Amino acid sequence: MAKKRKRTIHIPAPGCKGAGLIVFFLLPVCFLLFSAPAAAGRSELQEEKMLRFRAHPILMDSHGEVGIWEGEREKVFVISDVADIRQGNFRIVADRAVVWVEEGDGRSVNVRIYAEGAGRDGEAADAPVFMAMDGKTMQASAMHLSLRTLQGVAWECSSYRIGDIEARRFYERASGVVGRFGAEASYKLESLPDIRLESREPAEHPFFMLSAQTFDILPGEEEGKTVGVYRGNVHGTYGNVEVSADVAVLWVDTDNMEYELYARGDVILRTVGGERHVLERDGLEVFRADRLYINPSDERGLVLNPELRMRDEQRDEIYVVRGRKAYILDRENLLLLDAGTTNCPHGIPHYEFQAGRMQFIQQPSRLFAGAWNVSFVAGERQRSLFWVPYVGLNLDDQTYLLRSVSAGSSSFGVTLETDWGPRDLGIDPDWMDDWTVSIDYFSRRGIGLGTGMDYSFGDREGIDQRGSLESYYIRDRAEQDSLGRPVPRSDRGRLQFQHRVDWSPRWRTDLEYYHLSDHAFLREYFRSDFASEKAPETQFFTRHTSQHLWGGLQVKTRVNDFMTQREAVPGLELHVLDAPLGPFSYDSMFDGGLYEYKLSEEESFRDDLDRVDPPQITRLHTDHRLSMPMRIGFLKIDPYLRLLGTHASKGAEREGSFRGSATRFGGGGGFRAAADFSRMYNVRKEKPELSRLRHIVTPYLEAERLEVDTGSGEFIQMRGEDPWPRYGRGPRARDDWIDAIDDTRVMRIGLRQRLQTKRDGRSLDWVKIDVTTVFRSEDSVGVAGEDDNYVEADLDWKLTRRLTLASEDNRFSLDDGLNVFNLAMQWDPAPRLGTSLRYNWIEDRTSSVTGSLDVELSDRYSLALYERYEFDRDGTGRGRNLRTDVILSRWFHKWLLQMEFFYDGRGDGDRGFFVRFSPSFLDPFGRRDGLALR
């Protein structure tokens, strides 16, 4: 079983006769470099361009095995899996090809090539043949060309002998096409763009192909078997697996073409593409062992001292698996004894999971690893840090079993918070996208348990469903919370469920349920959700959309008695959106339903509120707008008229009772006008980095006047406003916008400016300045406490790559002067140093400064400092430290250790010290905002 590598043919010496039963190749990667060239116009290979190539050999590669048939004066190659043929800077890449190599004029070799692209049977190729020369490309469904070389032909392909080449359908098809051009065609290309592809032939049976420095062929003990003994630098392939070793023995059943292989001494297996089998998964780089026995037909084998290295392309991670012995059980199962796994690629890993028994199960959607008697060891001395009886890991997932752990001490007492990923225990249904379990301990509060998951699934009818579940429970032993207020109840927690069904592109249904134990729970345990999420709601909502129509049905109820909330049982909305009516554009809406306004328990029982809970009311509202967008020169203007009406079954409260129905009507109009002006400046400066400037100026004017007549009476006030106050600041906005409609006389005059430049080939807004002046009459509806006339201003200036200035939501009252002002600076003076500083001032409310500093001390250590100080608390002139954080981070190999000291000046002045440990590529806090105290 001799083998010749990188063989070169010189006709008439077509070569490779005699011992040519099995040969070996290194799979090329050249096709990846030529997978998507830019298409160019049609071109012809002219005689004078090809002459200079005669001094170059012709090189052939393939992703798979190549069939070879030899005649008296020619050799035929049938390439069925990506052909890559080169001569000098000429190259042709095709899905499959037939190559004829024959004697020329005694000194040269003639080569004819027929190549086809890939596609459906009976159709032109959708992945065509590519030909490139001198930087130009051409593509077609199929190509035929003739080449000539004085050097010969070389190929790096796994090959097998073809007995009757005339019986091969692809060869018959190729020779028929080539025959139309004649054997004398030379140095010219024929493009066949209209050719229709035919079905592929079945794949050849895989062969074991081995080569070595010395080998012997011995008769087998059983009839029909041959034994090959290979010594020294053994190399070979079987299908898509490359094999190398010091010594190997190959048993071959020549009748059934079945094999058994024993290899010893630095055994290495690599996968190089093709169909999946027991040793292959996406990203498998190498399988090393001291000894290997494998029977590919039975898909079974035995390996001594194995080491697998697999690459996760998504995270650019390397998984290393070692063991004393491995059993290949079947195509999908690999069992290791005395095994260890890590994603540290070094010879001596920083850490490793060691197990008495470890099994890998390869499935289409995942690679699952189960381990028994598991210890986690780390450090040079491989000390064991913890032990568990069983661990399951989905190596295709983006999580670890232990997502994060935090420990420390604060006003909650000694604290331990952990987040886990149960999917890595093997509980991993296809519909689950993410799952986290939280187990926490607070010595002064109790044990907290929580879980959160995201899921999604669909069906054959195109219905997609997705949602999330969040829950947490703690039996709180404290009498006062971290802000010094009484704890409302001992059983505390939340349950939030959200589900969405997309029935079709036009129909959608949303379900939401949110139950809280008390109004203060999120403020203590999930501060980020408390500060930023919308008010807790429980509702059913379904909607339909079309080009100009939107309709929705809502059922909304209150489940948290401590909240003031408006219920809809049910409510209906219909909208007409931008419907064209000749030169006009028509918008309208209808809102109707049965509503009930429920007061919180606190408001219902307060002595200073002489209030009766409003009854259920039926309310109908409609609003219509007719506009005529137009352009007059450079001016875009949109005048409109507006009409509205509202009817409620109950009127306003009078002496503890409610009158009959109430009705109101309104009408008015307004306009919007804007214009865009721009100018280019040829400015180029290194500091600040400017590459031309484009100045865009957009002045605009908006005005509206609306008169509302309540007619038969006033409405029950449904405006309980947003029932979810933030940090004791009270309601943020009105909960019912229809109830808030009133007389309106307002005008806005604004100017938006952008200075744009280019950095790194991209356009960016170097300076943004927005200024708006608002004029509003005294009797016009507005937010309580706001001025009637004021100026709003925003600034964003990316001065340099390292310095940015920003000032947002500033307000200057035309009657009282400055109301709100802030200024922020982000400055990164060095690649490893970042700073920020922000000043906030709100009249009669607060004056504070916030600063941060991030320093990379080295490749492994970083330091973060955060400080927020309030100079003026609620207009009293007293100052206090609101927040201080000092965080030291230490990066290990793939893991992150953080140590934090914090001080919270709100309430009683909470302070604490914590340590966190988590994988470096994960959110160290999982689904939560981190420590409950943050």
Buried (B, 14 or more C-beta within 10 A) or exposed (E): BBBEEEBBBBBEEBBBEEEBBBBBBBBBEBBEEBEEBEEEEEBEBEEEBBEEBBEBBBBBBBBBBBBBBBEEEBBBBBBBBBBBBBBBEBBBBBBBBBBBBBBBEEEBBBBBBBBBBBBEEEEBBEBBBBBBBEEEBBBBBBBBBBBBBBBBBBBBBBBBEBEEBEEBEBBEBBBEBBEEBEEEBBBBBBBBEEBEBEEBBEEBEBBBBBBBEEBEBEEEEEEEBBBBBBBEEBBBBBBBBBBBBBBBBBBBBEEEEBBBBBBBBEBBBBBBEBEBBBBBBEBBBBBBBBBBBBBBEEBBBBBBBBBBBBBBEEEEBBBBBBBEBBBBBEEBBBBBEBBBBBBBBEEEBBBBBBBEBBBBBBEEEBBBBBBBBBBBBBEEEBEEEEEBEEBBBBBBBEBBBBBBBBBBBBBBBEBBBBBBBBBBBBEBEEEBBBBBBBBBBBEBBBEBBBBBBBBBBEEEEEEBBBBBBBBBBBBBBBEEBBBEBEBBEEEBBBBBBBBBBBBEEEEBBBBBBBBBBBBBBBBBBBBEBBEEEEBBBBBBBBBBBEEEEBBBBBBBBBBBEBBBBBBBEBBBBBBBBEEEEEEEBBBBBBBBBBBBBBBBBEBBEEEEEEEEEBEEBEBBBBBBBBBBBEEEEEEBBBBBBBBBBBBBBBBBBEEEEBBEEBBBBBBBBBBBBBBEEEEEEEEEEEEBBBBEBBBBBBBBBBBBBBEBEBEBBBBBEBBBBBBBEEEEEEBBEBBBEBBBBBBBBBBBBBEBBBBBBBBEEEEEBBBBBBBBBBBBBEEBBBEEEEBBBBBBBBBBBBBBEBBBBBBBEBBBBEEEEEBBBBBBBBBBEEEEEBBBBBBBBBBEBBBBBBBBBBBBEEEEEBEBBBBBBBBBBEEEEEBEBBBBBBBBBBBBBBBBBBBBBBBBBBEBEBBBBBEBBBBEBBEBBBBBBBBBBB
